[in-house]
Amino acid sequence: MPRRLRHGEEATLVEHLEELRARLFIVLIALAVGFVVTYAFHGAVLDWLNRPLPANLKKPYTFSPLEPFSTSIWISLWAAFLLTLPIIFWQVWAFFAPALDERHQRSIAVLVAFSALLALTGVAFGYWVVLPPAIHFLTTYDSSHFTILIQARPYYRFAAIVLLAVAIAFEVPVFVLGLVRLRILSAARLRRTWRTGVFLMVVIGVLLPGVDPVSTVLSTLPLVALYLLSIALASVLEPRWRRSRDEEPLEAGTT
């Protein structure tokens, strides 16, 4: 395991490159192990993704001899990436952490953990709340004029895009708190312009992949709630961050 440098510790360019190579090697090993695990259970993953489909379309169609194999490999790779995402985040964080002092490292670590929790919540929300009504709307639209069949790869790609988009949208509080922590925004300004922020959340909710009105509304409501939550968190955390910045010169003088 590569040793993480301490804040202020000097290292040569070669040492940084060696550390980067070691961390990339760990990420690749983790992805390989994750792929072995997810491919062993790729049938369960496919069944999990097929559940939102209508009863008469529970198994997507394939139209080439290679498509079942290539689709299973593609799904296993994406599942392995999601499975090893904490390890990837940890290696990226460990490489850049020495650029920050210990106090900022703790703040960023908390934000990273909060971000991971929000991402998992977004994936769950997208799977159980957004994806089913979107699939129902799309597979019944103008069904009297079309013989609707679901092809495997386009369906899994659409499902992955929906889940990823909702997970990214759920990162709004982390993005807002990060801007407040960097003093680009302030809690007072967020409170003054909350209507503009709510409007932007509505726009983001409309732009998410769910195309039917039900999934659009279901996507927009939590985004607005998360934005209002981020304003409340910023109002609580900003005074603490300001006090810690004001105490820095005093602590430096006493040492």
N, C-alpha and C positions, 0 to 999 in steps of 0.2 A: 504494500500500500504506500502511495506517495505521501511524504510528510508535508503537512500544510504549514506554510511559512507564517511567522508571527507578524503582527503589524509593525512596520518600520524595519523589519529584518531585510538586509541587503542580499541580493542574489544576482548572479550573472545571467546574461541572456541564455547561455547554454543550459543553466540550471532551470530557468523558466521553461524552456523548450522540452527538457527532459521530464519536468513535472507534467506539462501538457500532454506529452506522449503517453505517460503512465496513466493519466486520467482518461484519455481517449481509449486506451487499451481496456481499462476497467469497464467503460461504457459499452464497448463492443462485446466483451465477455458477458456482461449482464444481458445485452440484447440477444446474444446467441443462446444463453441459458433460458431466457424468457421465451424465445421462439420455440425451443424444444418443448417447454411446458405448454404453451398455448396451442402448438400444433397437435400435441397429444390430446388436448381437449377441444379442438376446433369444432367438433360436431356439436358440443354443448354451446359454444359461442354462436354458431350458425342458427341453432334452434332458438337461442335467446334473441337474436336479431329478427328471426322470422315471426315471433309472436305478435307484433303489431299488425301483421298482414291479415286480410280477411280470411274467413274459414275456407273459402274455395281457392285461395291462392297461398296456402301455407308453405309451399315449396316453390321457390322461384325457378323459372325455366333457364336452361342453358342451350346454346345454339351452336356449339362447336365442341369437338372432342377434348380440346385442351382447357375449355373454360372451367369445368369443375375443379380441376387440379390448380389452375392458376388463381382462381378465386379463393380457394381454401388457403393457398400460400399467402395471398394478399391479406386476407382477414387475420391469419395467424401473425403476420408481421406487424399489423396495426395493433393487435391485442398485446403483442410482446412489447411494443413501444409504450403503450399505456401502462403495462405492468411494471416496466423498468423506469418509468418517468421519475419516481422519487430518487432513484439512484443517479439518474442523469442530472436532475436539479441539484442533488448534493455535490456531485463532482464539479459542476459549473460554479456553484456557490463556493466550494472549497478553494477553487483556483483564484477567484476574484476577491475573496474575503480579506486577504492581507492588505488590500488597498484601503480598508476602512479600519477605524479604531474599534476597540472592544465594545464601546457603548453603541455605536452605529451597527456593529455586527449583530448585537442582540435584537435591535429594532428590525433590521432586515430579516433576520431569522424568523421573528414572529410574523412578519408580513408574508414570508414564503410559506410558512405553515398555514396561515389564514388563507392564502391563495390556493394551496392544494385542497383545503377543505371546501372552498367555494367551487373549485373545478369539479370535484366529485359530486357536490350537490347539483351543479349544473348538468352533468351527465345524467344523473338520476332523474332530474326534472325533465330533461329533454326526452328521455326514454319513456317515462310513464305518463307525462302530461302533454308534451308537444308532438311527439312522433305519431302516436295512435290517431288523433283526429286529422293530422296532415295526411297520413296514409289512407284513411277512410275517405277523405275528400277527393284525393287524387285518383283512387281506384274505383270511385263511383261516378266521377264527373263524365257526363255524356255517355254513360254506359249503354244507353239504348242505341248509340251510333257506332260503338267500337266493341270489338272483342278484346277485352283487356287481359293481357298477359304480363307478368312481371319477370324481367330478365335479371339474373342473379347479380352480375357485377354492377350494373347501373343502380339497382336497388340498394346494395350494400354501400356503394359510394354515397348515395343520397342520405342514407341513415347515418353514416359517419360524418358527413358534412353538417347535418342537423345537430348531432350530439356535440361536435366540436364547436359549432357556432354558439350554441347555448352555454357551453362551458366557458368560452371566452367572454360572452356577455355577462356572465355571473362574476367576472373579475372587476366589475365597475368599482366596488368599494376599495379594492387594493390600488387601483389606478388613481382614484381620488385621494386616498390617504397618502399615497406616494408623492403626489403633487403638493399636498399640504406639508408633508415632512421636508420636502425640498424647498419650501417657502415660495413656490410658484403660485399657489392659491392659498387662501386663508379661509377659516371657518366662517368669519363674518361675511366675506364675499360670497361664499356658497349659500349662506342663508339669504342674502339679498337677491341672488339670482336663481333661486330654487325653481322658479317657473320655467326659466330657460333650460335648466338641467332636466326637468321633467319632460319638456318638449323633446330634447335630444334623446332621452330614453325611449319615448314613444316612437321616434324615427328609427332608432336601432331595432326596436321590437318589430316594426313593420318590415325592415330589411332582412330579418332573419329568414332562413329557408322555408319555414312553415307558411304555406301560401293561402290556407283557408282562414276565414275570419276567426274561428274558434281558437286555433293554435296561435294566431297572431295576438289575440287578446290575452291568452294564457301566458304568452311570452312577455308581453309588455308589462303586465301587472307586477310580476316579481322584479323586473328591472327598475320600475319606479320605486318600489319598496326598498330595494337595495341602495338606490341612490339616496333616498331619504335617510336610510340607516347610515350611509357613509357620512352625510352631513352631521348626524348626531355623534358619530364616533369622532369626527374631526373636531367638533366642539368640545368633546371631553379630552382628547389627546393633545390637541394643539397647546393648551396652557402648560401641560407637563413638559412637552418638548421645548417650549420657550424658556421655562424655568431651568431645564437642564443646560440649554445653551448659555443662559445668563450666568450659571454657576461655573462654567468652564474656565474663565480667567481667574476666578478666585481660587479654584483647585490648582491651577497651574502655578499661581503665586505662592501657595502654601507648600508645594513640593519643591 
